[in-house]
Amino acid sequence: MSPNTPLRAVIDLDVLGPVISRHIYGHFAEHLGRCIYGGFWVGEDSSIPNEGGIRRDVVEALRKLQIPNLRWPGGCFADEYHWRDGIGPREQRPRMVNSHWGDIVEDNSFGTHEFMALCELLGADPYVSGNVGSGTVREMSEWVEYLTRAGDSPMASLRRQNGRDEPWKVPFWGIGNEAWGCGGNMRAEAYADLARQYSTYVRDHGENKVYRIAAGASDTDYAWTEALMKALCIGCGPFPQNIYQAISVHHYTVTGPWEDKGDAVKFDNDQYYSTMLKAQEIDQILQGHSNVMDVYDPHKKVGLVLDEWGTWWNAEPGTNPGFLYQQNTLRDALVASVHFDAFHRHAERLVMTNIAQTVNVLQAMILTDEESGALVLTPTYHVYAMNTGHHDARALDVDFVGALPERDVDGTSIPLLSASASAKDDTALVSLSNLDAEQPATLLLDLRGRAVAGWTAQLLSAPSLNTHNTAGDPVAVQPVDFTAVKDHPSGLELELPPHSYVTVSLNLEV
Ligand code: AHR
């Protein structure tokens, strides 16, 4: 290869890999800070336009992302939430202390009916996290019955008394959360037994088939995953459909010690590259859990669900530290794009992910101004928007030929280009991240196997990595048409700007 030959990314457009489930683009909303209250929910009497108390602008923005599912009510909150406190007339609902998040009083005005109404408005599948840590098997079992049972039953009647005749569909159910920590400080084997027990009573009522997700490991705790896989006892008899069908894992991008995770907006290039090193670790973590699962389940019947991920910075100065409100810059967008590339590569085992969290908490899609109520879309939102073409598409391998630009970060060499691709019907979508803070990257997309009839491309970048959107400047970071693309005999040649995210949508000839 001549020294002038640009780096090539070879994509065989006709070699289709596993389906990238749209649920990989899932979301998470906890009773935490201003995610539910002030984020999704403003109440019916608010001057902010709302649909039965739910902010209309938030719903409209999320519908554009085609959000496939929404996890609720936690997180750590799930294991102290008692669902019966959140039904019936709002003024009569008992109050509780949200001890994990700000130690504030929760009035339960947003409960089961409000959540299900939100999912209906969003067109998203509900993913309900049940309470194992401080709840009971009966409580969880009755919640499923309340939500999903038609006809005559005690819980179906109670639901009807509260104004809802038809049962809802609830396809996803979490058996607790972080059982090794805030969800009960359990040991893996003890929790695995509880997960079997609770799952048994999460019944399929009528047509509603529940996909039960056992609370999984933190980061690289592969022993936790192994304990849950052993407890499934695949091969001991018929595949245990009445126990759990998937295992979760949580991994946050945290740069620095827990006590000082760094500022969301003020960071230098070294801190930026350390963040990219951390973000890229997700690939190895997913591989590690998949490897363990493969030993017990080589046919990949059990799903892996990353139901919490994202950046976690110090809370914005002047805000309640227990509310986990943080700004979101172009750096966060690149953390997201690197994660999505890894998710696509692991699509065979990884069936769902949920970013933490959708509004006003951690790596949010949407920030709402506390005073004015103004809504701001974050750079991370735009990566989700640019990637909707990957939903339910078939993964395509991207093979780099040539020397990938790299950088030594804290003794580890990290690639400064990240890519993934997928195809659906007669289109293919290629995602490209140039992680170099300062240098552009020239890349040849070497497209094989199918003829390309046309293309469009979008660019997400900004003058600096810490550029972010605010109520005063809501479009400082937003996608624009990308034109630095030239036709080439082998495909397309692109000049990716420094710190940029680019998607190329290809129309394939039939
Ligand atoms: O997303 C914030 C918290 O992080 C969740 O409540 C918990 O599950 C995790 O530790």
Residues whose N, C-alpha, C, O or C-beta is under 5 A from the ligand:
A	BS01	AHR	G75 C76 F77 E178 A356
